[in-house]
């Protein structure tokens, strides 16, 4: 039987045991006090599913396929988005399911051991909410509502940008939803100067200063961003994950 809980100490302790694999879920629980936590048969060792029914948005950490199947039966039908699910978890729960779409990603996490200090001849500023619309124009996952989500990210979380002659040239921010870094982007005409790396470094330093662990999920086919994240000192590959959609 699937039960619905709210965030509690046992859920946090369980997720913390998996370390880097569930940084996104832990962050979501911190920033969304109304998040639902699903467990199976009153036993947290079966894993957890965390999310919001109102937004059809969920995180999963369970290898128990029966638990996942029962969860799908109890939530309203329709399109469901599953965020940053560790690849080994996805392989277990999607055995007999056809996803509407999938985006494989590589997860990088900062090891806390290196100094983050790239050189940049340009001043680094924080993005403003007014920048959200322009940032969205270059956002790979631009969609209905993404401008407002970016405004929220900029308002609540750390960000960095570089302007060249008052033109927004490069930027990096942190998603309020799961505290992952991104989007990170440099306009084509300003590439090759290390601007993107400088903004990413600035954001990572701010996160570390607040006791947070910088992490990023980068689409496996995004060669440019993968090359850039590998230049950011201390960022190490952790594991593969996948975003996917299901109709239930």
ZAMARGU-4260 file (C-alpha; in steps of 0.2 Angstrom, whole numbers, plus 5000, padded with zeros to 4 digits):
<rodrens>
0) 5000/5000/5000 | 5007/5017/4995 | 5006/5031/5009 | 5008/5049/5007 | 5018/5059/5020
5) 5025/5076/5022 | 5044/5079/5024 | 5051/5072/5040 | 5067/5068/5048 | 5067/5049/5043
10) 5064/5054/5025 | 5079/5066/5025 | 5090/5054/5034 | 5086/5040/5021 | 5089/5052/5006
15) 5105/5058/5014 | 5112/5040/5014 | 5112/5040/4995 | 5123/5056/4995 | 5125/5064/4977
20) 5111/5053/4969 | 5097/5063/4978 | 5104/5081/4980 | 5090/5086/4969 | 5076/5078/4980
25) 5083/5085/4996 | 5084/5102/4989 | 5066/5101/4983 | 5060/5096/5000 | 5069/5111/5008
30) 5061/5123/4996 | 5044/5116/4994 | 5036/5113/5011 | 5020/5106/5004 | 5029/5092/4994
35) 5021/5075/4995 | 5032/5060/5000 | 5026/5043/4995 | 5032/5027/5003 | 5027/5009/5001
40) 5020/4998/5015 | 5025/5009/5029 | 5043/5005/5025 | 5055/5019/5019 | 5068/5006/5014
45) 5057/5002/4999 | 5062/5020/4993 | 5053/5036/4991 | 5044/5046/4978 | 5043/5065/4980
50) 5034/5078/4971 | 5018/5089/4968 | 5002/5082/4961 | 4996/5100/4957 | 5011/5102/4945
55) 5012/5084/4939 | 5031/5084/4944 | 5040/5070/4953 | 5057/5064/4959 | 5060/5045/4961
60) 5072/5035/4972 | 5066/5017/4972 | 5071/5001/4963 | 5054/4993/4968 | 5044/4992/4952
65) 5028/4987/4961 | 5029/5002/4972 | 5031/5013/4957 | 5016/5005/4948 | 5005/5007/4963
70) 5010/5025/4964 | 5005/5028/4946 | 4988/5020/4949 | 4984/5032/4964 | 4988/5048/4956
75) 4977/5057/4944 | 4979/5052/4925 | 4988/5063/4913 | 5005/5068/4908 | 5018/5066/4922
80) 5036/5073/4922 | 5050/5064/4931 | 5065/5074/4935 | 5083/5069/4936 | 5080/5050/4940
85) 5096/5041/4943 | 5099/5029/4928 | 5099/5013/4938 | 5083/5018/4946 | 5075/5022/4929
90) 5080/5005/4922 | 5072/4996/4937 | 5055/5005/4936 | 5053/5007/4917 | 5055/4989/4912
95) 5038/4988/4904 | 5034/5006/4901 | 5034/5017/4886 | 5040/5034/4890 | 5033/5049/4880
100) 5050/5057/4880 | 5067/5055/4888 | 5082/5066/4891 | 5098/5057/4897 | 5109/5068/4907
105) 5126/5067/4916 | 5127/5073/4934 | 5142/5083/4940 | 5145/5087/4958 | 5158/5098/4966
110) 5170/5089/4977 | 5174/5104/4988 | 5193/5102/4987 | 5198/5114/4974 | 5199/5133/4973
115) 5187/5140/4961 | 5196/5155/4953 | 5195/5157/4934 | 5202/5173/4927 | 5190/5186/4919
120) 5193/5203/4913 | 5175/5207/4915 | 5164/5212/4930 | 5152/5199/4936 | 5135/5204/4941
125) 5119/5196/4947 | 5106/5193/4935 | 5090/5204/4937 | 5072/5198/4935 | 5071/5209/4920
130) 5084/5198/4912 | 5073/5182/4913 | 5064/5185/4896 | 5081/5186/4887 | 5088/5171/4896
135) 5073/5162/4891 | 5075/5166/4873 | 5091/5155/4873 | 5085/5142/4885 | 5085/5124/4878
140) 5070/5119/4888 | 5060/5135/4885 | 5041/5131/4887 | 5025/5139/4893 | 5029/5146/4910
145) 5048/5145/4909 | 5050/5164/4910 | 5041/5165/4926 | 5051/5150/4933 | 5067/5159/4928
150) 5061/5175/4937 | 5059/5165/4952 | 5076/5157/4951 | 5084/5174/4949 | 5074/5181/4963
155) 5077/5167/4976 | 5094/5159/4971 | 5112/5164/4966 | 5116/5169/4948 | 5130/5178/4939
160) 5131/5186/4922 | 5144/5196/4912 | 5138/5211/4901 | 5149/5217/4887 | 5145/5236/4882
165) 5128/5234/4892 | 5124/5218/4881 | 5120/5202/4891 | 5134/5190/4885 | 5135/5176/4897
170) 5126/5169/4912 | 5123/5155/4925 | 5110/5153/4938 | 5103/5140/4950 | 5086/5132/4949
175) 5076/5136/4964 | 5067/5119/4962 | 5081/5107/4965 | 5096/5119/4968 | 5105/5112/4952
180) 5116/5124/4942 | 5109/5130/4925 | 5105/5136/4913 | 5123/5141/4909 | 5125/5150/4892
185) 5137/5161/4882 | 5130/5170/4867 | 5139/5164/4851 | 5148/5181/4847 | 5156/5181/4865
190) 5162/5163/4865 | 5181/5159/4867 | 5184/5172/4881 | 5180/5161/4896 | 5165/5171/4901
195) 5153/5156/4904 | 5167/5148/4915 | 5168/5164/4925 | 5150/5165/4928 | 5149/5146/4933
200) 5163/5148/4945 | 5155/5163/4953 | 5139/5154/4956 | 5148/5139/4963 | 5158/5149/4975
205) 5142/5157/4981 | 5134/5141/4984 | 5149/5133/4993 | 5149/5149/5004 | 5131/5145/5009
210) 5135/5127/5013 | 5128/5120/4998 | 5135/5107/4986 | 5136/5114/4968 | 5129/5101/4956
215) 5123/5101/4938 | 5113/5090/4926 | 5119/5091/4908 | 5110/5083/4894 | 5122/5069/4887
220) 5122/5077/4869 | 5126/5094/4875 | 5144/5093/4870 | 5148/5112/4873 | 5141/5112/4891
225) 5150/5095/4895 | 5166/5103/4889 | 5164/5118/4900 | 5159/5109/4916 | 5174/5099/4915
230) 5184/5115/4915 | 5176/5120/4932 | 5189/5115/4945 | 5182/5103/4958 | 5167/5098/4947
235) 5167/5079/4945 | 5156/5067/4936 | 5145/5058/4948 | 5132/5047/4939 | 5120/5047/4924
240) 5101/5052/4926 | 5086/5054/4915 | 5072/5065/4914 | 5056/5057/4906 | 5038/5059/4903
245) 5024/5046/4906 | 5006/5046/4902 | 4996/5036/4915
</rodrens>
